[in-house]
Each structure stands twice: as C-alpha cells, then as structure tokens.
C-alpha cells in the first residue's frame, strides 16, 4: 500500500494552544500530532453529521413495525420467531470450543 500524499498548509492557533504544543511535543512530531488530532475530530464530526441526517430522514418509521414498538413487543416477536424455528441463537465466536466429556 502506498503512503498517502502529504501537503503543506498554514494554520493559525490561539497562543496558549501553540505554547502547549511547543512545550509538550518535540518539533519533529508536531505535524503528526496535529494531523492525528484533526483526523480524530473529523471522524467525530462525520459521525455527528450521520446521526443528524438519520434524525431528519429515518430509515424506517416505527408505525410500520409495531413489533418493534416497545420492549415487550420485541420480546413477544422474538419468542414467536424462536418458537417457529425462524430464529436461532448464533454461536459466540469468542467462546472457547466445547470439549466432549471423557467416558470412564
């Protein structure tokens, strides 16, 4: 995989932030720290925008799915699906493998 291209920009920082950056981060690591912090903040902003978009334009409407109206309705629906054999519990991939008991 090739390394991402790097571009140079000019950024203005408030004096106290820049003083802390200079005091806490060695000169040769500052760009890396700023880039990582910016990437982290951009991920947070993108996620917040997705939640806002989902609130404005929900994927589904609760009225269309009465079986998901509340906890009791969900429990009843799951019980019906399990009883009919349409829903089984998937094995936990993190669980250790089961061993057969020894017969003596």
Secondary structure, DSSP 8 states (H G I E B T S, - for coil): --------------HHHHHHHHHHS-GGGHHHHHHHHHHHHHHHHHHHHHHHHHHHS-SS-GGG-GGGSSHHHHHHHHHHHHHTTS------TTS---------
